[in-house]
């Protein structure tokens, strides 16, 4: 009987030990998940900082584009001349590319301006902010593990719906730019002899071109407005995460 009692208590002790072990292991995993989620959210701050810098540069370009297009539409006969366009772009640059190290280079050299009528009046500027850490949060499942609902909701909103508003206005400007490009090519192709784009834009101006360039003012303005709001959203998100996680 004593042996039976001994075995019973040993069995109970082992059972309790196993339960405690599972409980400790579960708590350890949960704590590790919480820590991993916190690290992921804080890592996202660096991406947000990079995107703020990127968007502010992008806004600078759009505002310069807006200034130039307003100048063009104020006096098309004078301000669509090549020398005038070059002068404007030197003062308000927006055409650019990136070198192999990712450094931004504005197009202000002679070889860039040789093709000025192919890009300057139809430039719409792609919008490609970073989202690798956000996608990592989503793919790892850590986004849904964020216990602060305000933070998780704001991250999702900034990286999806609010970003989409910027992209929608980009699409509208691109559509307008494509129409201006099509207008110029149609004029060239309908000419009785070969003519340059410079000749088309300066000697074959019509109501359709004036309307398209005035529409361009409107669509650039929408892009400027939506990007300013997006920058505010990024800054608010950065502040929210830092306040709640540091």
NORMOQUI-V252766 format. One record per residue. N is the residue number from 1. D_LAST is the distance of its C-alpha to the last C-alpha in Angstrom with 1 decimal. Layout:
{{N D_LAST} {N D_LAST}}
//
This chain:
{{1 60.1} {2 58.0} {3 57.1} {4 56.1} {5 53.9} {6 52.3} {7 51.6} {8 50.2} {9 47.7} {10 46.8} {11 46.2} {12 44.1} {13 42.1} {14 41.6} {15 40.6} {16 38.1} {17 36.8} {18 36.3} {19 34.5} {20 32.2} {21 31.7} {22 30.9} {23 28.5} {24 26.6} {25 26.7} {26 25.4} {27 22.5} {28 21.7} {29 21.8} {30 19.7} {31 17.0} {32 17.4} {33 17.2} {34 14.0} {35 12.5} {36 14.4} {37 13.3} {38 9.5} {39 10.7} {40 12.9} {41 10.7} {42 8.5} {43 12.1} {44 13.2} {45 11.4} {46 13.9} {47 16.7} {48 15.9} {49 16.0} {50 19.3} {51 20.6} {52 20.1} {53 22.1} {54 24.6} {55 25.1} {56 25.6} {57 28.3} {58 29.7} {59 30.0} {60 31.8} {61 34.2} {62 34.8} {63 35.5} {64 37.9} {65 39.6} {66 39.9} {67 41.5} {68 44.0} {69 45.0} {70 45.6} {71 47.8} {72 49.7} {73 50.4} {74 51.5} {75 54.3} {76 54.7} {77 58.0} {78 56.6} {79 53.0} {80 53.5} {81 55.5} {82 54.0} {83 54.0} {84 52.2} {85 49.6} {86 49.0} {87 48.7} {88 46.2} {89 44.0} {90 44.1} {91 42.7} {92 40.3} {93 39.4} {94 37.8} {95 39.8} {96 37.9} {97 37.3} {98 35.1} {99 36.4} {100 36.0} {101 32.8} {102 31.2} {103 32.0} {104 33.1} {105 36.8} {106 38.5} {107 42.0} {108 44.2} {109 46.9} {110 50.4} {111 50.1} {112 47.3} {113 49.4} {114 52.5} {115 51.0} {116 49.4} {117 51.1} {118 49.6} {119 46.0} {120 45.5} {121 46.8} {122 45.3} {123 41.9} {124 39.1} {125 36.1} {126 34.3} {127 30.7} {128 28.7} {129 24.9} {130 22.9} {131 22.1} {132 22.2} {133 18.6} {134 19.0} {135 22.3} {136 20.9} {137 18.5} {138 21.7} {139 24.1} {140 22.2} {141 21.7} {142 18.0} {143 17.7} {144 19.7} {145 17.6} {146 14.5} {147 14.8} {148 13.2} {149 16.5} {150 15.5} {151 13.0} {152 15.7} {153 18.5} {154 17.1} {155 16.6} {156 20.1} {157 21.6} {158 20.5} {159 21.6} {160 24.8} {161 26.5} {162 25.3} {163 25.8} {164 29.2} {165 30.2} {166 30.0} {167 32.0} {168 34.6} {169 35.4} {170 35.5} {171 38.1} {172 40.1} {173 40.3} {174 41.2} {175 44.0} {176 45.3} {177 45.2} {178 47.1} {179 49.8} {180 50.2} {181 50.7} {182 53.1} {183 55.0} {184 55.6} {185 56.6} {186 59.0} {187 60.6} {188 61.1} {189 62.5} {190 64.9} {191 66.3} {192 69.8} {193 68.7} {194 65.5} {195 63.3} {196 60.0} {197 56.8} {198 57.2} {199 60.6} {200 59.3} {201 56.5} {202 58.8} {203 62.2} {204 61.6} {205 59.2} {206 59.7} {207 58.3} {208 56.2} {209 54.4} {210 53.8} {211 52.4} {212 50.1} {213 48.8} {214 48.3} {215 46.4} {216 44.3} {217 43.3} {218 42.2} {219 40.1} {220 38.4} {221 37.5} {222 35.9} {223 33.9} {224 32.7} {225 31.8} {226 29.9} {227 28.0} {228 26.9} {229 25.6} {230 23.8} {231 22.1} {232 20.9} {233 19.6} {234 17.6} {235 16.1} {236 15.3} {237 13.7} {238 11.5} {239 10.5} {240 10.1} {241 7.8} {242 5.4} {243 6.0} {244 6.1} {245 3.8} {246 0.0}}
//
